[in-house]
């Protein structure tokens, strides 16, 4: 379960949306159903739902007037029988995803945790490819797919994993898997109250499951797995563990999204979230354009609303000017060269931005302007118009991806570590904090690390937070045993930029002493020859294969 980031203090009464749990694969139930019986059940479910929607809409149509023939025509458009058949046919493209995960052990970075299995859903698209959720195949060692009505599992290859958008792309080399498989077609972005049908393999059974509902909200929302904000659909259809990666169909049988997370709270019922087609197509086109997933670009600024009239007057804005004020700019992004704090962003790529940071979306709807940024690709050039010293300025800026000082994910890479004289040095990431302090790391982790996680910006592209994770007790480090999760600022007077620079400085050090400057004005001093000589014995005692991770050796 991936948790929301929270500030220290009292726990909020309401919970943030949580990603679906990847449930361990259960054994098959004693009773099974044939696909023919399953189809009948699915058709009955869809038709019952269609009749219910028709009954809901009929009184409203009648109240608006018109003859009975017109009413029947409208009812037929609401829930035609052929629409049910199309959804049933599209369900043949839905597959069950079996994954074996082996997560890294961030507290003991030279090891991996015990492997576990999970099951989720996916669906076939053009080009002999399958889409599912990124969290469904996170830290995978083996992925298998099973077609509807088949008893064979086919080994799949992971082509791309989009952490930010929570989408993964798979393929299967075995030609037998693709026999009789028709890819789903993507539909347009649905409107509010449009009917949706979520199909997948959730817990509670082995056969395919169908839940129906309507689109209840469309906005930029938090993607819990990637800790990003992208366009998302809120629906009232049930989304349970195992539904992850399953498609959401409209009444024409076209895919309008991927189920990926739900809201779990005592005051909320049937609130599920779906990744809409604009985000899905962005992921697919990014892969096809670049030969791999490059991510969603971001405008690396923090901004403030300009709704207060006195604030607008002080910033020199005219009555017809609207926009948002830049508070801070990430020094590592391209726009740092052009934009300045207190600039007022008036428009992005020709679209005017309101004082609350929204832009026009559809009729009667507005949406956060970050949606415009997310529709672009890494490396795209965009025009940003700003107000600086009461004068408008226009800059052409190349968009790039954003790197946080404390990363949310390691994106499949094993954690880095370096060991000298029993001191285990590693880098801080959200998985590391979760490993050390549990899912409530937002309350239990050291305050200084949480401040860096929530508020601090990197000063260079390769900057990392390096800490002494623990001290493996030995005679050489007597007196230092209690140092845990303490940041390293400098080594022998030189600032520590990242873990690789620290390892390089220690390995090449010929001074008599090794001196580490830690936070809270602590220092650690070791004799160089004694420390390096003791390292091999400590590694052997704890069955550690090497003093540093592979990425630090290159």
N, C-alpha and C positions, 0 to 999 in steps of 0.2 A: 504494500500500500504506500503510495507516494503522498506525503503530507504537504499541506499548505504551509508556506512560510508565515510565521506569526511573530510579532514583537513580544518582548518580555513583558510580564505584568500579569494581570488577572486573565484567566482563560475566558474567551468570548462565549456568550450563551449560545450563539449559532455557530454551526460548523461550516467549514468551506467544503466545496464539492470534492469528493474523493474519487480516485480512479477505481475501476472495478478490480476486485481481488482476482489474481490468477489462481483459480482453485486447482488443487491437485487432482489429477485424473483419477476418477473412481472406477471401481470394477463394474462390469456390465450387470444390469438388473436381470432378474430371473425371467421376466416377461418382456417380449419384444413385439413390435408391430411391423407389419408389412408396409412397403411403400404405398401400395394401393389404399390401405386403410388410412395411412398418414395423409395422403392427398385428399381423401374425402373429409377428414377432420379439418384440414387446413381450409378447404373450400367452404365448409360450413361456418368456420370461424369468420372468414372474410365476408361471407354473405350476410351473416348475422350482424356484423359490424356495419356493413353497407346499408342494410335495412334500418338499423338504428340511426345512422346518419341521415337517411332519407326521412325517417319519421321526425327527426329533430328539425329538418329544414322545411318540411311541408307546410306547417302552420305559418311560418314566416312568409313563404311564397304566397300562400292563400291570402294572408293579410294585406299583401301589396296589390291584390287584385289580379285580374286576368282570367282567361277561360281555363277550363280543366285540361284541355289538350296541351296548353302551354305549360301548365304545372307538371304534367306527365313527362313532357320533354325535358324539363329542368331536372326532374327526379332521375330520369334515365342518364343524364350527364353526371349526376352526383355519384351514382353507383351502378354503372353498366356491368352486365355479366362478363363481357369480354375483358373488362379491366381486371376482374378476379382471375380469369384464366391467364392473363399476362403475368400477374404476380406469381401464380403457381408455376408457370414455365420458367420465370426468372429464378425461382428458388433452386432449380437444378444447378445453377452456377455457384451456389453457396456450399462451402466446404468446411469441414471441421479441422482445426489446426491443433496438432499435438506437439508440444515443445518440451525438451529437457533443458533445464537451466542450470548453470554452474556459476554462481555469483562470486566475485572476488571477496576476499576477507580484508576489508580496509583497515581493521585493527591489527591484523597480522598480514601485511601486504605480500609476503612471499608465499602465502597459502591461498587456497580457494575453499569455499564452503561446501558442504555436502550437497550433491545435486538433487533437484526435485523436478517433478513433472507438472505440467498444466495443460489445460485444453481451452480453446477459444474458437472463434469463427473467422472466416475469410470468404472472399468471392473472386471469381475469375473475371479478368478484363482482357482487352485485346492484347495481342503480342505474346500469347502463352505466358501470361503473368497472373499473379494472385496478390490481392491487397488484404492486409490485416492491420492490427494495431502494433505500434512499436513496442509497447509494454508487454504485448503477447509473446514477443520473441527476444526480449531483453536478456543479455548474457546467455544466449542460446549455445548449446553444444550440438543439438540435433533437432531438426524440425521435420515433421511428417504431416501429410495432408490425406484426408479421406473424403471421397466423393459421397454425395447423398445416395443411399441405397447400395453402397459398395462395402465389401468386407476387407478391402485391401488398403493398406497405408503406403503412401508413396513418399520417398525421401525428397525433401525440398531444399533448394539453395536460396539463401537470403541475398538478394541483389542490392537492396538499399534499406537503410533505417533512418527515418526522419524523426529525430527525438523531439524537436520543437512542435511539430504538427501531429505527433503520435501516430504515424503511418509507416508501415513497412511493406516492401515489395518482395515477393517470392517468385520462384519458378520451379518447374519440375522437368527433369531431363527425360524421364520415361514417357515415350509417345503414347503408351496405353492410357495414361492419366487423362490425356486430352481428347480421347475418343468420345464423341457425343457431347462434348462440353461447348456450350455457347456463351460467349462473354456477355456481361450485363452492359446495358446502355445507360449513360449518364443523362439525367434530366436537368432542367433549369432549377435555379434556387426557388424553393417553394415559398408561397405567401402564408401569412398567418391564417390559421384554421384549416389549412390544406391537410388532407388525410395522409398519414404515413404508416407503413407497415414494416416493423423491424423483424428481421429473420436471422436466426442463428442457432447455436447449440448451447444454451445456458444450463446451469445446474438444475436438477430435478428430473432428468431423463437423458436418454441417449439419442433420440431422434430429433429431427429439426423442430424448432419452435417458432411460432408466429405471435407477435403482439401488435396491436393496432392502436393508433391514437391520432392526434393532430399536432401541428406545429403551434406552439403557444408563445414562442419568443424567438427573436432573431437579433443578435447583437454580438459585439466583440466580448468574448469571455475568456476566463483563465483556463488554459490547458494544464491540468495539474501535473501530468507526467513531464512535460517539457518546461513548466514554469514560464510560459509565454502567454501572450494575449493575441488570439486570432478570432476570426469570424466563427460563430457556432450557432447551432440550432438547439433550442430547448423544446422537448416534446413531452407529452403525458403518457406515452407508451412505456410499459415496464422494461427496464434494461437491467439485467441481473448478471452476476458473474458467469462468464462464458459467452455472453453476448458480444464481448469485445471483438471488434473487427468485422462484425456482421453488417450487411447492407441495410439501409432503410429505403424502401421503395415507395413511390407515389402510386396513385390509383391507375396509372398507365403502365406500370411495371418497370419504370425507369428508376435507376438508383439516384437518390438525392442526398445521400450521406452515409457515413460509417458510424455505428454506435461505439462510444469510447469511454464515457464516464457517467456517473449518476450522483445525485445528491442524497446522502444518507442522513436523515435527521428526524426526530420524533414529530416535528411539526410539518414535515413535508412528505407527500405521497406521490409516487409515480412521476418524479422529475428526472428525466434522462436527457443526455446531451449527445448530439450527433455532429460529426465533422462534415460540413457542407461541401458541395461540389466545387466551389471556387478554390478551396484549400486543397482538395484532392487533386484537381487538375493542375494546380501549381506544383504540387509534389511530383506528379507524373511528368510534366513538361520540363521541370528542372532536371530530372533524371535523364530524359531523352536529349536535352540540350547540352548537358555537361558530362554525360557518361557516368554520373553519380549524383548523390544528393549534396547540394551545397548549402542549403538552409534558406530561411526567410530573412531578408534584410531588415534592418531596423534603423531608425533615425536616432542616433545615440545622444539624445538630449533628455533632460528632465524639465518639465514645463509647469507653469502656473496659470490657472484660469484668470481671465481679465474681466470678470463680471462686475467688479466694483468701479463705479464711475470716477471716484477720486484717483484710483490707481491708473485708470486709462488717461486721465487728464495729466497726471504727473509724467507718464511715459510719452506724452505728446501725440496721443492718438486723436484723430478727428472723429466727429460724430458718426461718420459712415464707415469707419475702419473697425475691423474686428480681428481678433487673433489671440494667441497665447504667448506668454512671456517665458523665455528660456531661463531656467534657474542654473543648471549645470550642463556641461558638455563632456562626454567621455573623451579623454585625451588620445585614445587609441583609434578613433574612428576618423574617416576622411573629412567629415564636416567640421571637425575641430579647427581646420585651417581657415574656414570661411565664417562660421557663426561665432557669436560672442554672447556671454551672459547678458541678460536684459534686452537682447534682441526680441522683437515681437514677430512671431511667425504669422504672416498674413495669409499665405496660401501655399499649398503643396501641389506641384505639378498642375498648376492652373486652377485648382479647386480652392475656393475661399474657405477659411477656417473660422468658425464662430468663437465667441469669447469663452464658451465652455469646452472648446476642443473638439466639437463635432462638425460633421460635414453632411450635406444632403445625401440620402441613400435612395430610397424609393418613395413613392407617393405617401406622404404623411409620416415618413420615418427619417430619423437622423442616426448617425453612427459615429463612433470615435474615429478621428482622422488617421489613427494607426492602421485602420483597414486599408487606406490608400497605400501606405508604405508596404504592407504585407502582400499586396498584389504585384509588386515589383520583384525583380530578380537581383541576386547579388551581382554587382558590377553595372547595373543600369544607371543612366544619368537622368536626374530629375531637376526641375526648376523649383527653387525655394525662394519665395519672396518674403523679405523681412523688413521691419521698420526699425531703423537705427538712428538715434538722435533726431527723431521726427522726420527722417528722410527715408523713403522706400529704396531698398536695394534688392537686386535679384542675383542669385548665385546658381550655377549649374554644379550639382554635387553628385558624386558617384557613391551609390549606396553600398555598404558593406555589412558583414555580420557582426554581431555584438558578442564580446567575450567578457564574462563577469570575472571579477577578481577571485571569488570563490565559486567555481563552476557547479552547476546543478547536476551535471552528468559527466562521467568519464568517457561516454560514447563508446563503450565496449572495450576500452583499453584497460589493462591491469594497472593498479596503483603503483606509483613510483616510491622507492624507498632507498635509504642509504644508512649503513650501520658502521659506526666506528666506536670501539671500546665499549660496546653495549648500548650506546645511544642510538635509538632508532629515529631517524629523521624522515619525515614524509610531508606531503602537501595537504592542505585543507580543502575539502570539497563537501558538498551536501551529503553524498553517500558516506563519507568519513564521519561527519558529525552524527549521522543517523546510526552508524555502527558503534560509535563511542557512547552516545547518550540516548539512544532509542528514538522512537517516533516523536517524542516530546522534546527533541533537542532544542526547539525554539524557546524552551523555558529552562532547560538544564545545562546547556552548553555555556562556556565562559562568556561573559558579557562582551569582552573585547572582540571575540570571534564573531559574535552575532552582529555587532555594529559593523564590522567589515563586510559581513554577508549582506546586510540590508542596505547599507548606505555608502560604503567606500567604493571608489572607482579605480581601476588599474591605471597606473602611470606609464606603463609600457606594455607592448603586446605579449611579452613573455614573463611578466611579473607573476609570482606565486607567493602564497603565504606558507612559509616553511615552519614546521613545529617539531619539537622533540615529543614524539608520540608516547614513548615510554623508555625506561632504562632497564636493560636486561642485567640483572645484578651480577657483579663480579668484583674481585678485589680491586681492580683498577679504577672503579667508579664509586668507591665508598663515599658516602655522604651526599650522593646525588640521586639516591634511589627514588625520592619522592617527586621528582620532576616529571610532570605529565601534561601533555597538550599545551606546551609553552612555546610561544613564537620565538624564532631565532632572528635577531636583527643584524648581527655582524659577526664576522670571523676574522680574528687577528686584525681588527680595525677596518676591515673591508665590508661594506654593506652586502647582505645576502639578497640577491635579486630573485633567485629561484633555486630549486633543489639541485639542478645540474651545476650551477656555478658554485654552490657550497661543496658538492662532492669533488669538483675539480680543484678547488682551492685547498681542501684538506689533503687530497691525494698527492698534490705537488708541493705540500708544505715541507720545508727543511728547517724551520725554526725549532727552537728547543721545546717550546710549549704550543699547545693548541688552545686558543682562547675563544670561547663562544659568548657573545653578548646576547642575553635573553631579555624578554619583557620583564617589567617590574624591577629593572636595574639588577637582575641576577647575572652572575657570570659563572662559567664553567671553565676550569683550567685543567689540562691533562698534559703529561709529558709525551711528546710526539712519538718517540721510539717505543715507549712502554705501551701506549694506546694502540699503535698499529700492530705490535706484536701480540697483544691480548685479543685482538679482534678475531683471529682465526680460531682460537680455543672457544670463544663465546659462540661463534657460528656453529661449531661442531656440537657443543653442549645442547643447543636449541634446535639442531637439525635444520639449519638454515642453509640453503644451497649456495648463496653468494652474498657478498657484502653490499651489493647494489643491484637494482633492477636493470633489466636489459636495455631500457631506453636511455639510461645514464652512461652506459658503456660506449655507445656509438658516438 
